[in-house]
Amino acid sequence: MRKAFKLENLDCANCAAKMEAGISQLSGVNKATISFMTSKLVIDAEADDAEAFAAIIDAAQQVCTSYEKDCLIKR
């Protein structure tokens, strides 16, 4: 399953790169990309249903806030 999300309050390109690397290492994630210019997060994950994908997004949110406390993934 592949989905795109808008990131709010993404202020640092270096932090975006660290977030991308951290999210890519999450269990069940095949690949994650973040575009700093468009504040867009794309996650390609092995999740088969919406509930499993939601768990991955929750974990991705924790990664994001570990680098930028105000950064939010808009669902």
Secondary structure per residue as TSV (DSSP state, phi and psi in degrees):
chain	resnum	aa	ss	phi	psi
A	1	M	-	360.0	135.3
A	2	R	E	-126.6	128.3
A	3	K	E	-140.3	152.6
A	4	A	E	-114.2	146.1
A	5	F	E	-137.8	151.9
A	6	K	E	-90.5	137.0
A	7	L	E	-103.1	126.5
A	8	E	E	-97.3	143.0
A	9	N	S	63.6	36.7
A	10	L	-	-87.3	109.9
A	11	D	-	-111.7	-7.5
A	12	C	-	-137.3	124.0
A	13	A	H	-66.4	-36.6
A	14	N	H	-65.2	-42.0
A	15	C	H	-63.7	-38.9
A	16	A	H	-60.5	-40.5
A	17	A	H	-65.1	-40.0
A	18	K	H	-67.7	-38.7
A	19	M	H	-62.4	-46.0
A	20	E	H	-57.6	-45.7
A	21	A	H	-64.6	-42.6
A	22	G	H	-66.0	-42.8
A	23	I	H	-67.5	-36.8
A	24	S	H	-62.2	-25.8
A	25	Q	T	-88.1	-5.6
A	26	L	S	-65.8	146.9
A	27	S	T	-61.8	130.0
A	28	G	T	91.6	-7.4
A	29	V	E	-95.1	124.0
A	30	N	E	-79.7	-44.6
A	31	K	E	-160.8	142.8
A	32	A	E	-131.2	138.6
A	33	T	E	-132.0	142.3
A	34	I	E	-126.6	127.7
A	35	S	E	-99.6	113.0
A	36	F	T	-65.6	-38.5
A	37	M	T	-63.2	-37.4
A	38	T	T	-104.0	-3.9
A	39	S	T	54.2	46.4
A	40	K	E	-117.1	133.3
A	41	L	E	-112.7	128.5
A	42	V	E	-119.8	126.2
A	43	I	E	-119.5	127.2
A	44	D	E	-109.5	114.0
A	45	A	E	-129.2	162.8
A	46	E	-	-83.7	3.8
A	47	A	-	-61.3	134.2
A	48	D	-	-91.9	-21.5
A	49	D	S	-138.6	171.0
A	50	A	H	-64.2	-34.6
A	51	E	H	-66.1	-42.9
A	52	A	H	-66.1	-39.0
A	53	F	H	-67.9	-36.7
A	54	A	H	-61.5	-37.5
A	55	A	H	-64.0	-38.6
A	56	I	H	-66.2	-40.9
A	57	I	H	-64.1	-39.5
A	58	D	H	-60.2	-43.1
A	59	A	H	-66.9	-38.9
A	60	A	H	-64.1	-37.1
A	61	Q	H	-62.0	-39.9
A	62	Q	H	-63.6	-38.7
A	63	V	H	-63.1	-46.5
A	64	C	H	-60.2	-47.1
A	65	T	H	-72.6	-16.1
A	66	S	H	-71.9	-23.2
A	67	Y	H	-101.0	-38.3
A	68	E	-	-136.5	108.7
A	69	K	T	-58.5	-30.4
A	70	D	T	-93.8	-2.0
A	71	C	-	-74.6	127.7
A	72	L	E	-124.8	139.5
A	73	I	E	-88.8	116.2
A	74	K	E	-81.0	123.9
A	75	R	-	-97.4	360.0
